Amino acid sequence: MSTDTSAQGGSRVVAVTGGSAGIGKDICEKLLAEGYEVVSLSRRATDVAHPRLHSIEVDLTDRAATAEAAQELVRRFEVTHIVHNAGVIRPALLPEVQLDDLHALVDLHLGAAIQLVQAALPTMRARRFGRIVLLSSRAALGAQTRTSYSATKAGMLGMARTWALELAGDGITVNLVAPGPVHSEMFYDVIPAGSEREQKLAASIPVGRIGEPGDVSRAVSFFLAPDAGFITGQMLFVCGGASLGSIAL
């Protein structure tokens, strides 16, 4: 039986996908403040200047590029924590859904997570310690125009729960954080800032506001903690109550 200690986490190296902007950037900054060594994997380098922050530029929808980045990651760092945050929406009503979009989101939301975890798994198993957090979404419960996004974000749940069962004996936990609407670049890609649509959306959320990146990064930090080893296979909605009913997108 393994015991969770910070020593088992070693130098506490965490890989964060999509760490250059929005929620991912906030996650990186919070984890740096908590003493982690952070590696951001994103299409562009992060602009956060910190001696413990490193960037690997990669398009995670490209399987070959992701495989190369994963090998670079584990060659340079002993990764014991993975936060898979990178995401794309590609909204479309059903008649306009493109299978190319679906395939791209499968590669990004599911395939990239598999590739990165497979690469880091030998180190985690050797340490008998690991923390994996996948960023799903409230939209996994269903949302208009989100066929490809909702399907792949829902798929994360089955994948994470399977990994949780397979890896529990190695001291590795696997959990999910499912944000609701959060102020970020991705949010404003589909909802104009300051628009009536944004105001209606905020009013439809039980707590009466759109989320902030910090709401999500605090939940991620909770699951990554060395003493969170008795929690695995769980999904935490960080959504202001939006998962309790429908919201007006």
C-alpha positions in Angstrom: 0.0 0.0 0.0 1.4 3.4 -1.0 1.4 6.4 1.3 1.1 9.9 -0.1 3.9 12.2 0.8 5.5 15.2 -0.9 8.7 13.2 -1.1 7.0 10.6 -3.3 6.0 13.5 -5.5 9.7 14.3 -5.7 10.4 17.7 -7.4 6.7 17.9 -8.2 6.9 18.5 -11.9 3.5 19.2 -13.5 2.7 19.2 -17.2 -0.1 21.6 -18.1 -1.6 21.5 -21.6 -2.9 24.7 -23.0 -0.9 26.7 -20.4 -0.3 29.8 -22.5 -3.7 31.5 -22.0 -7.0 31.5 -20.1 -7.7 28.8 -17.6 -4.4 27.0 -18.4 -2.4 30.1 -17.8 -4.1 30.7 -14.4 -3.4 27.0 -13.5 0.3 27.5 -14.3 0.5 30.6 -12.2 -1.2 29.1 -9.2 0.9 26.0 -9.3 4.1 28.1 -9.6 3.0 29.9 -6.5 2.6 26.6 -4.8 6.2 25.6 -5.6 5.7 23.2 -8.6 8.0 23.0 -11.5 5.6 23.7 -14.4 5.8 22.7 -18.1 3.3 24.3 -20.4 2.5 22.4 -23.6 0.6 24.7 -26.0 0.6 26.0 -29.6 2.4 29.1 -28.4 4.9 29.7 -25.6 3.6 31.2 -22.4 4.4 34.8 -21.6 4.6 34.1 -17.9 8.2 34.7 -16.9 9.3 32.4 -14.0 12.4 30.3 -13.5 10.3 27.2 -12.8 8.1 27.6 -15.9 9.1 25.9 -19.1 7.3 25.8 -22.5 7.0 23.2 -25.2 5.2 24.5 -28.3 3.1 21.8 -29.9 -0.2 21.4 -31.8 -2.0 18.7 -29.7 -4.4 17.9 -32.5 -1.4 16.6 -34.4 -0.7 13.0 -33.2 2.9 12.9 -34.5 3.7 16.3 -33.1 2.2 15.3 -29.7 4.2 12.1 -29.6 7.4 14.0 -30.2 6.5 16.6 -27.6 5.6 13.9 -25.1 9.0 12.3 -25.5 10.7 15.7 -25.2 8.7 16.2 -22.0 9.8 13.0 -20.3 13.3 13.3 -21.6 13.8 16.7 -19.9 11.6 16.3 -16.8 10.5 13.6 -14.3 6.8 14.3 -14.6 4.5 13.1 -11.8 1.5 15.4 -12.3 -0.4 16.0 -15.6 -3.2 18.6 -16.1 -4.9 18.2 -19.5 -6.6 21.5 -19.9 -6.2 22.3 -23.7 -9.5 22.4 -25.4 -11.4 23.7 -28.5 -15.1 24.1 -28.9 -15.8 24.2 -32.7 -19.6 24.9 -32.2 -22.1 23.8 -34.8 -25.8 22.8 -34.9 -26.3 19.1 -35.9 -26.9 19.7 -39.6 -23.6 21.6 -39.9 -21.4 19.3 -37.7 -18.2 18.3 -39.6 -16.6 15.0 -38.9 -13.2 16.6 -39.4 -14.0 18.8 -36.3 -15.0 15.7 -34.4 -11.8 13.9 -35.2 -9.7 16.9 -34.3 -11.4 17.1 -30.9 -11.0 13.4 -30.3 -7.3 13.8 -30.9 -7.1 16.9 -28.7 -9.3 16.1 -25.8 -8.8 12.3 -25.6 -5.8 11.2 -27.8 -3.4 13.9 -26.5 -4.2 12.9 -22.9 -3.5 9.2 -23.7 -0.2 10.0 -25.3 1.1 12.3 -22.5 0.0 9.9 -19.7 1.6 6.9 -21.5 4.8 8.8 -21.7 4.8 9.9 -18.0 3.5 6.6 -16.6 6.8 4.9 -16.1 8.1 7.7 -13.9 4.8 7.8 -11.9 4.9 4.0 -11.4 8.5 4.1 -10.4 7.7 6.8 -7.8 4.5 5.0 -6.8 2.9 8.5 -7.0 1.1 10.4 -9.6 -1.7 12.9 -10.1 -3.7 13.2 -13.3 -6.4 15.8 -13.8 -8.5 16.1 -16.9 -10.4 19.3 -17.7 -13.9 18.2 -18.9 -16.8 20.6 -19.1 -20.4 21.2 -17.9 -21.2 20.8 -21.6 -20.5 17.0 -21.1 -24.1 17.0 -19.9 -25.3 18.5 -23.2 -25.4 21.9 -24.7 -26.7 23.3 -28.0 -24.2 23.6 -30.8 -21.7 21.4 -28.9 -22.0 17.9 -30.6 -18.2 17.3 -31.0 -17.2 19.2 -27.9 -19.8 17.6 -25.5 -19.1 14.1 -26.9 -15.4 14.3 -26.4 -15.6 16.1 -23.0 -18.1 13.4 -21.9 -15.7 10.7 -23.1 -13.1 12.1 -20.7 -15.2 10.8 -17.8 -15.2 7.2 -19.0 -11.5 7.4 -19.8 -10.6 8.9 -16.4 -12.6 6.4 -14.4 -11.0 3.5 -16.3 -7.5 4.9 -15.6 -8.5 5.5 -11.9 -9.3 1.8 -11.6 -6.1 0.6 -13.5 -3.7 3.0 -11.7 -5.0 3.1 -8.1 -2.6 0.4 -6.9 0.3 2.4 -8.2 -0.5 5.4 -6.0 -1.8 7.4 -9.0 -5.0 9.2 -8.9 -7.1 10.4 -11.8 -9.8 13.0 -11.5 -11.7 15.5 -13.6 -12.7 19.2 -13.2 -15.7 20.2 -15.3 -15.9 24.0 -15.6 -19.1 25.9 -16.6 -18.8 29.1 -18.5 -15.6 30.9 -17.5 -14.2 34.2 -18.6 -11.4 33.2 -21.1 -10.3 33.6 -24.7 -12.3 30.4 -25.6 -15.4 31.8 -23.9 -15.2 35.1 -25.9 -14.5 33.1 -29.1 -18.2 32.2 -29.1 -19.9 34.8 -26.9 -19.1 38.5 -27.5 -17.7 40.4 -24.5 -20.3 42.6 -22.8 -23.1 41.4 -25.1 -26.7 40.9 -24.1 -26.0 37.2 -24.7 -23.3 37.2 -22.0 -25.6 38.9 -19.6 -28.4 36.4 -20.2 -26.0 33.6 -19.7 -24.8 35.0 -16.4 -28.3 35.4 -15.2 -29.1 31.8 -16.0 -26.4 30.5 -13.7 -27.7 29.9 -10.2 -24.9 31.9 -8.5 -25.6 34.7 -10.9 -22.2 35.2 -12.6 -19.7 33.8 -15.1 -16.8 31.9 -13.6 -13.2 33.1 -13.4 -10.1 31.1 -14.2 -9.1 31.1 -10.5 -12.3 29.2 -9.7 -11.1 26.3 -11.8 -7.4 26.5 -10.9 -8.2 26.1 -7.2 -10.1 22.9 -7.9 -7.2 21.6 -10.0 -4.8 22.3 -7.2 -7.0 20.4 -4.8 -6.8 17.2 -6.8 -3.0 17.6 -7.4 -2.2 17.8 -3.7 0.0 15.0 -2.2 -2.6 14.4 0.5 -5.5 13.9 -2.0 -4.6 10.3 -2.5 -8.0 8.9 -1.3 -9.9 10.7 -4.1 -9.9 9.1 -7.5 -12.2 8.7 -10.5 -14.3 11.7 -9.5 -15.6 14.7 -11.5 -16.0 18.0 -9.8 -18.3 20.5 -11.5 -17.0 24.1 -11.1 -20.0 25.7 -12.7 -21.8 28.0 -10.3 -24.7 25.5 -10.2 -25.1 25.3 -13.9 -24.8 21.5 -13.9 -28.1 21.4 -11.9 -30.2 22.4 -14.9 -30.0 23.9 -18.3 -28.3 27.2 -19.2 -29.0 29.6 -22.0 -26.1 29.8 -24.3 
